[in-house]
Amino acid sequence: MRDINNKVVTITLNPALDLTGSVGKLNLGSVNLAEEGSLHAAGKGVNVARVLSDLGAEVTVTGFLGRDNDALFSTLFLI
């Protein structure tokens, strides 16, 4: 992996909580029910910040966030 030596600021005007479900086996042509689900912080600026941080960049994330859904974002950014 290549180190990125730049400082980056991302602005997320519409952060989201993404729900991801998984199935053991996908059966085409029938109803597939999720066996597990996970909720995680997302949004374009959040996703970009996560990738750049993983690549070694120093990232600052800013934007607007509702008071009732800050827990997952705080956990992600270790606030």
C-alpha positions as CSV (number, residue, x, y, z in Angstrom):
1,M,0.0,0.0,0.0
2,R,1.3,3.5,-0.9
3,D,1.3,6.2,1.8
4,I,-0.5,9.4,1.1
5,N,1.2,12.4,2.6
6,N,-1.6,14.9,2.1
7,K,-4.1,16.3,4.4
8,V,-7.7,16.0,3.2
9,V,-11.0,17.5,4.3
10,T,-14.3,15.8,3.3
11,I,-17.7,17.5,3.7
12,T,-20.7,15.3,3.9
13,L,-23.9,17.3,3.5
14,N,-26.2,14.2,3.7
15,P,-24.6,11.5,5.9
16,A,-26.4,8.2,5.9
17,L,-26.8,5.1,7.9
18,D,-26.5,2.1,5.5
19,L,-28.2,-1.2,6.3
20,T,-26.4,-4.2,4.8
21,G,-28.0,-7.6,4.9
22,S,-26.5,-11.0,4.1
23,V,-27.9,-14.3,2.9
24,G,-26.3,-17.7,3.1
25,K,-27.4,-18.7,-0.4
26,L,-29.0,-16.6,-3.1
27,N,-31.9,-18.4,-4.7
28,L,-32.8,-16.9,-8.1
29,G,-36.5,-16.6,-8.8
30,S,-37.6,-16.9,-5.1
31,V,-37.8,-14.8,-2.0
32,N,-34.5,-14.4,-0.2
33,L,-34.6,-13.3,3.4
34,A,-31.6,-11.7,5.1
35,E,-30.1,-13.8,7.8
36,E,-28.0,-11.0,9.4
37,G,-28.0,-7.2,9.1
38,S,-25.6,-4.5,10.1
39,L,-26.0,-0.7,10.2
40,H,-23.0,1.5,9.5
41,A,-22.1,5.1,9.0
42,A,-21.9,6.2,5.4
43,G,-22.4,8.9,2.8
44,K,-20.1,10.0,0.0
45,G,-17.7,12.2,2.1
46,V,-17.7,9.6,4.9
47,N,-16.9,6.7,2.5
48,V,-14.1,8.8,0.8
49,A,-12.6,9.7,4.2
50,R,-12.7,6.0,5.3
51,V,-10.8,4.9,2.2
52,L,-8.2,7.7,2.3
53,S,-7.6,7.1,6.0
54,D,-7.1,3.4,5.3
55,L,-4.5,4.5,2.7
56,G,-2.6,6.6,5.3
57,A,-3.9,10.1,4.6
58,E,-4.6,12.5,7.5
59,V,-8.4,13.1,7.1
60,T,-10.7,15.6,8.7
61,V,-14.5,15.0,8.2
62,T,-17.1,17.6,8.5
63,G,-20.8,18.1,7.6
64,F,-24.2,18.1,9.1
65,L,-25.5,15.3,11.4
66,G,-28.7,14.8,13.2
67,R,-28.6,14.6,17.0
68,D,-30.4,11.3,17.2
69,N,-28.1,9.3,15.0
70,D,-24.6,10.4,16.0
71,A,-23.5,7.2,17.8
72,L,-22.3,5.2,14.7
73,F,-20.5,8.2,13.3
74,S,-18.8,9.0,16.6
75,T,-17.7,5.4,16.8
76,L,-16.3,5.4,13.3
77,F,-14.4,8.6,13.8
78,L,-13.3,7.8,17.4
79,I,-14.7,11.1,18.8
